[in-house]
Amino acid sequence: MSSNSSTERKHQAGAFDIRNIIGGLIGVYGVILTLMGIFGDPETDKTGGPNANLWAGLIMLLVGIGFLVWARLRPVLVPEHTDKDDLP
């Protein structure tokens, strides 16, 4: 018995969505770099003026938040089950 794809029950991938994992990891590294930029030695003589850790950390925080927002706004829908007839 084959079911129609529009009547199939689907759920969100949730925590297993790769965008959540990537966003979380980039966000954690962004927090670490931002804290190092604020509290650590800026070493501006090596970068020619700007605090590289601070700016890289802030950009990584924005990218990580972007991934998490993207995963929240456009979730991946996973079917409840697949029939053996549907497989190639």
Secondary structure, 3 states (H helix, E strand, C coil): CCCCCCCCCEEECHHHCHHHHHHHHHHHHHHHHHHHHHHCCCCHHHHCCCCHHHHHHHHHHHHHHHHHHHHHHCCCEEECCCCHHHCC
